[in-house]
């Protein structure tokens, strides 16, 4: 061992570190692959593969960790899907769902297969730059190890994730990302392409394991209750934070508008001032750029808002308002969902006055058929205080309670005000 | 004195095809050219029947052993010799002949309000039609300018009027052809005026509905109100076109226009219903925005607005939007 390290050291001096790293990768793979599995979701009637992911053994009792999104079909359509586990040495056995954490995209499943050991979790601090080895079955191509780098927790994210620089591919979801000592630092969950990938921090796995007393299968009814409970608690968490204080505002034209109201939001802006156009537009938008996977067709748990400021140039108020109306009716940032997931929208519309500003406002909600008590909310409002300028704002909340939708709509509208002209024209 | 009679040869739809004054009897009827009444009908014998007067001066129809016979309607009894009283309807071959006495009382003339109605006078006047046409084009251009985000050149303005400028005369032309066929006069000018007036009507109704929806913060878009109003305008236009294009009575035209409009309402309602069955992630709020001066509804505080938004969930829970 000592000699090997020395050997590596001398090679490093020669600028030939690769064989050393390769040896380490090889060692990790061969040592831990018997604790890593492929999780397969099968269409119940035909037995055809509907999806594959990865997983790893994480407790002495043989609980297997994977992603919620790998096994979501078992939660939503337990009658239509079943799952099975394939080990690296080719053993195959049915699995059952034990517990899950939809907010952190984690799930625990169990099988009757015996495992020789389990992986340990690295819940302590990890240095940025440390090597991380991610294992899984990318694209159903067999067990594979990918080397990458730990790049810390995402700074601005609604749902805590580790930034992993390495190639994760579909099928690796749920697999472990290991440190050099074999401890799990995170669970493979997503990729933005080009080596930008994300892991669920191991502490969420530890928390889920801690609240899972045994391997008892989760009934369909209990799964639905758990889903509902977790999602409602999650939206309460961030909506309450946003409601607790006045929203941070920024200036847009003559208006003060909600700016970056939380650290988990990312904001962008752009302007359109083109010759030959009779209206100038300035747009600002903020988004959580992060959402929760609920099912194949439905996503939830995002917040997005956009302000479109318009000023008419040498046009009368009727023409300005015709164009402003088009702005008020422009498409909004859709929340993915289908008929089996949600109802259609219903709206409440009225004139709203706050301070010197009058709005035409519409609050629209649609009901989740999948999770009782949750709604997607869209608030759209247009200021009506000037003949040839105005601001259309659109707020989108994915998966909130009706009460929170209304409370936040109010809070949001109350944060608008009219200021002085910001620039000399 | 011999009774004067009138023989009316009717066409298949019962309209008078030929009307003959009979003052010399007997009157011979048949396909041959020596007859007094020549019937161009291959089912009629060359010498088919004779109309004569008996001793008392009453008219009598006598069948001349024709191949297909002579019938008295409506009973359709085959006759060889039959005295006729008052008005009679005869069938020879496939031809109907109505015999009436010359002193037959015709009803008084029906009032024709087409020529008396000021609206009609205005429609038939070229200046009225031209004005309506220009107004329709003007509104079209205005609408185009209003909804365009670009600075528009005069050429673009003119170009935006072209589709309607062509469509209206074409439409009026089609109706003029119909008129020419059924009413024997083209009436192009009134048809153009009616088409122009319909466009103006649509525009005004649409605008009014939009302003209403905005001003009072209606919970539904003005589209629905407009749909109904548009059908009323369409019915009125159809009534106008049909009045000029046919010789039907105002009552028949009115009923036709009303039924057509009702069918349109029904179809619109049906398609609305069908659309409601489709899943959609559209936001069904009324999208009208007008200058602030038209915001007539009372503005609420954000708190009040949020409170009143409680009405949304019961609508969702009813399952109607699933």
Interface residues (C-beta under 8 A of the other chain):
Chain A: X276 X277 X278 X279 X317 X318 X319 X320 X321 X322 X323 X324 X325 X326 X328 X329 X332 X334 X335 X337 X338 X339 X342 X343 X344 X345 X346 X347 X348 X349 X350 X351 X352 X353 X354 X358 X359 X360 X361 X362 X363 X364 X365 X366 X367 X369 X375 X378 X380 X382 X384 X385 X386 X387 X402 X406 X407 X409 X410 X413 X414
Chain B: X145 X146 X147 X148 X149 X150 X151 X214 X217 X218 X219 X279 X280 X281 X282 X283 X284 X285 X286 X287 X288 X289 X290 X291 X292 X295 X297 X298 X299 X300 X301 X302 X303 X305 X306 X307 X308 X309 X310 X311 X312 X313 X315 X316 X317 X321 X322
